[in-house]
Amino acid sequence: MSVPGADIQDDRPVGGASDRHRLERDGRRLCLEAVFEADFGQRTGRDVLARRIEDTGADTVAADLARTLVEAVMLHRDTIDAEIERVAPAYPVVQLARIDRALLRSGMGELLHCAATPTAVAISEWVELARTYSGESARRLLNGVLGRVARERSGQGSGPTDVDDIDQAGEDYQEEAPT
């Protein structure tokens, strides 16, 4: 099972910064697919990723980033989930839609465990993927959670509006969630 519309095979040559960006986004999509499918419990994220890399013929840059991200999520899933619930306690991870859970886990995995990625880039990329694969409410929830964690890690702390923003994003999320 894969995330809809995520076929990433592309034969364009790799050269400039935009090509690298495209390949890194492809790697994030591969990670998202693997974490999403692994959530169904039939295969590990690593096994799903290996199959998707082979099936898509993913470039080395995309495959390497995807492996790094999936490994971070798989190794630190419990602490990632605990951090999500600490920052947004009204939205337990197990009650989120699977795609939104995969987006949050993957984004948190990159933010917390991939030092090579600048914080702003990780947040921006995962927020954009949330918009593409889930919707506006999930985008806002992801932006609120990742942004708050990033501010806390940088020593800026969280302002009083951060919790309100996450609460509002969560209210929007619940309104759009299927019943």
N, C-alpha and C positions, 0 to 999 in steps of 0.2 A: 504494500500500500504506500502511495506517495502523496505528497501535498499536491493538490490540483495545480496544473499549469507550471510545474517546476522542472520540466525537462530543460536541461541546461547545456546540452551539446551545442557547441559553437566552434566553427572551424576558422574563425578570424585569427590572424596572427597576433601574438602578444608582443606589445612593444612599450607603449607609453603608460602614463599614470592611469588614464581612463581604462585601458585594458587590464591593468592590475586591479583596479577597483571592480571591474566587471567580474574578474576571476574570484576576487575575495567575496563578492556578493553570491556568486555561484557556490562557493564553499559554505557560506552561511545557509543557503537553501538546502544544500546536501545535509548539513547538520540538522536543520529543522525537520527534514524528512525522516532522518534516522531517529531523532528523539521522539517525534510524533508517532512513528510506527512502533517503536520499542514500548511505548506506553500501553499498547494493546497486550503486551506480555508474551508474545509468541517467539520473538527473537530479541537478542540484545541489540543495543544501539550500534555496537561495533560491527555485528554481523549484517545488520541492515545497511550500514554505511558501506561496508565492503562490497555488497551486492550493487548498491546504487552507483558507486564509483565505476564498477565494471560495466554496468548497464548503460551508463551515460558517456563513458569514455572521458570522464572529467580530467581536466588539465591538472598537472602536478600542483600548481599553486592552490587551486580550489580544493583538491583532495587533501593536501597537507593541512590547510586551515580547517577543513571539516573534521579531520581526524583529531586535531588539537582540541577543537570545541566539543566534539562528542566525548572525548576522553575526560575533559573537564567536567562536563555534565554528569557523566556516569560515575566518576570518582567522588564527586562532591554533591550528589543529588540531595541527600538528606540535609546538608547544611544550606544548600541553595533554597530548598523548600522552606526551611525554618526561617531564613532571612526574608523570603517573600512574605511569609505569614507575620513576621515581626513588623515589617513595614506596612503591610496592608491586612491587618488582622480580621477585617470584616469579609475578606475574600479568601477562604481556605483553598489551598492549592488543589485539593482533591475535588472541590466543587466547581472548578473552572472547566470550561470546555477544553477538550484535549488539545486542540490547536493552540489555544491561548496558554495553556500550561506548558506546552512545548516551546512556544515563543518566549515566555518568561524564563523558563529554565535555561534555554539556550543563551538568551541575552544576559542573564545573571552569570552564567558560566563564563562568557567572554569578558564581561565587566570585572568579575572578581578573580579570575584565574588565568587570564591571558594578558600579561603585562605588556606585550608587544603592541597591542591595539590601544590607541589613544581613547580615553574615556568618551569624549564627545563623538568619536567615530562609532564606537560600539553602540552607544545609545541611539544615534541617528540611524544606523543601519537596521537595528532590530525594530525600531519604531516604524520605519518604512516597510519592513517585512510584515509587521503586524497589520499595517494599513492594507497591504496587498492580500494577505491570506486570511484575515479575520474581519477587520472593519474598524471604523472610527472609534468605537468605545474601547476596543482592545488596544488600539494605538494609544489612546489617552491613558489607560491603565498602565501599559508598559512604560510610557514616558514618565508617569508619576513615580512608579516603583524604581525604575532604573535611575532616574534623576535624583531621587531622595537618597538611594544607596550611594551614588557617586558623590553627592554633597557631603554625606556623613563621612565617607572614606577620605575625602580631601580635607577634613577638619572644619568645613564650613557649617556643619550641623544641619539641622532641618528647621526651617522657619515654621511658624504656625500655619501658614497657608499650605504647606506641603501635605499635611494630613487632610486638609479640606479638599485639595486638588485630587488626592487619591480617592477620598470618599465620593467626590462628585463623579470621577471617572468610573468608580465601581457602581454607583447608582445608574449611570448611563449603560454600563456593561450589563447590569441585571435587567434593565428595561429591554435590551436588545437580545438577551439570551433566550434560546428556544425553551419552551416549557413542555 
